[in-house]
């Protein structure tokens, strides 16, 4: 019988985690479909995006909520480093309440929205608000749902470019898994100065790498998923700090908040947050590909090994697992996060929860509810 994350496939269904387990495992196959979505963008639209990225007066805002916001945070600095425009990540939850801090009609603006369903209240509200404050803004919607409000409202509009990802990327489980990595990789490809063919080649590298990890590391990940810890700390530097935030969120979501999860950078961790570590804590460090950064990663690993205060310490190192040296951290993050997804899945089951819906009482929902959109008038 075929195994998936150390259980028979059918067993995940009985555990209430069939969708989540499959959606984690399917990611390499979904990634391989992404170049078709990128190549479907009309050349004129690609040129409009490139013109803004090449303009030093222009601004680019990467936005989304929750996991979608982390996709933007993970991509932002890498994109900013390779284009003339000023690129920043601002969550919709911040942009909606404080638009005057980020939106100006005085310079060209590109707003890139990340949305799994496109039905979250903030997703369309941000587009409407920015369109009001900066009418010449170009909107790029990266979404997993062609039928979502964001995609439908942007269809056939001259100021909007919709990029709809493969159907399988629109996770049916509670936690964002395939959607997160697919949106991240799409942003890195579409906002990069390199040709899409080069990004497609990276996708194949990454997919093969993730497939290998899922198979080779299954026993190790299952073991750590059965450990009776009550805290997990994820650490990463640069783009990988945003990955650490997403990894921590996966644990919080799938454990129903029963496991405290924190994130930080290896250097920042010493400045107070390290006090959370005890014998029931797992600390996982996402290692950078960059030699300079790796020294700081290793220093903290050495320190924690000497301290012997953590219940478990893991180094998630792409080099040790076969990642090509030229694969940038922001791209490698899509493979790294599979570890965090699988670990959260195992802990969810260990705690007696149903991963596809860890909040059956409806207090936390797959598509956020209860948001009131208040009208905005610039002072």
ABEGO torsion letter per residue (X at the ends): XBBBGGBBAAAAAAAGAAAAAAAAAAAAAAAAAAAAAAAABBAAAAAAAAAAAABAABBBBBBEBEAAAAAAAAAAAAAAAABABBBBBBBAAAAAABAAAABBAABBBBBBBBBAAGABAAAAAAAAAAAAABAABBBBBBBABAABAAAAAABGBAABBBBBBBAAABBABABBBAAAAAAAAAAAAAABABBAAAAAAAAAAAAAAAAAAAAAAAAAAAAAAABBBABBBBBBBEAAAAAAAAAAAAAAAAAGGABBBBBBBAAAAABGAAAABBAABBBBBBBBABAAAAAAAAAAAAAAAAAGABABBBBBBAAAAGBBAABBAAAAAAAAAAAAAAAAAAAAAAAGBBAABABAAGABBABBBGBBBBBBBBX
